[in-house]
Amino acid sequence: MNTFLSANTADTGFEIRFQSLFHEGRALTFPCDAEGHVHMDALSERARQNYLYARAVVGREYAAPAVCAIGWH
C-alpha cells in the first residue's frame, strides 16, 4: 500500500519525497520547486508538521529526500 501525504502538487511540477526506511511503498511527499525548496506557508498545518518531522528523522525513519518531477497525464 502506498501512503502519500501531500499538499497540492499539481501546481508545482515537482515534489520532494521522503521514502520510509522500514515500510516499502510508504513515503511522505510535498510540493516543491526544481531545487527541492518547499513553500511552507502553502502547506496545511498537518502537512507542515509532517514535513518538519520527516526532515528531522532523515536517516532514522526516512531516507534522504529526493526531488521528483511530477508526470503530466
Buried (B, 14 or more C-beta within 10 A) or exposed (E): EEEEBBBEBEEBBBBBBBBBBEEEEBBBBBBBEEEBEBEEEBBEEEBBEBBEEBBEEEEEBBBEBEBBEBEEE
